[in-house]
């Protein structure tokens, strides 16, 4: 006859290991009973409905699809943020829409046809769709005119390739609250004003004028010709509070990964730096939207002190 001897601590061991330890007697019976009760409770719990992978995504009101509607939208001169072209579309047709999108200043993305089907909710998308701009863009001259109408020195923010829409929205929120007259974004190489940007900005994107330009560098040159002093934010600049940030001013903010491009940096009149209290920790920079908030508030403070 074969006997098993179990220590007392194994008999009273937690039920979590019930699948790997033999139990006898009352302790084992209690453990099994608790497991059965737990199983019954789980069965009686309402189950979360599964999301079908084929369920269409909620269609955006700004989404236009179909060859003729997209063509008319791109030729109309209305703002277009992104054009989606299905993979597998005939090269000549894809080239046509790519050229139209470039002329309109829109970004082109190649996507799987099934993604277009889910986004549009129909098989009749004809391989092309476009996101119409959520806002009405203005010109840089409009921003300058707005400052003049208020009797204030121009105060602008320029995006040199901010890609994350959440960051762009947060920057716009800070810009509005700190008294900026508008923001300038690139037509290509950065986030446009999408529903995500508007939501992240807490509505500031619908109140702060936005100009979209083909070339940030050329815009900086034009601003300097009009007497605007252009700063950019970078780690090798001058400490923020050591700069005179009054008068006509524009602040350039770079992308999340590479910061301000070298060409744009060379065009700027000055470079500002944010000091850090914890160097050498591996965290070597502020998030772009956080840095923007700090610098913009300092600009607002200095301008306010000058007016007072």
Order of alpha helices (4+ residues) and beta strands (2+ residues): alpha-alpha-beta-alpha-beta-alpha-beta-alpha-beta-alpha-beta-alpha-beta-alpha-beta-alpha-beta-beta-alpha-beta-alpha
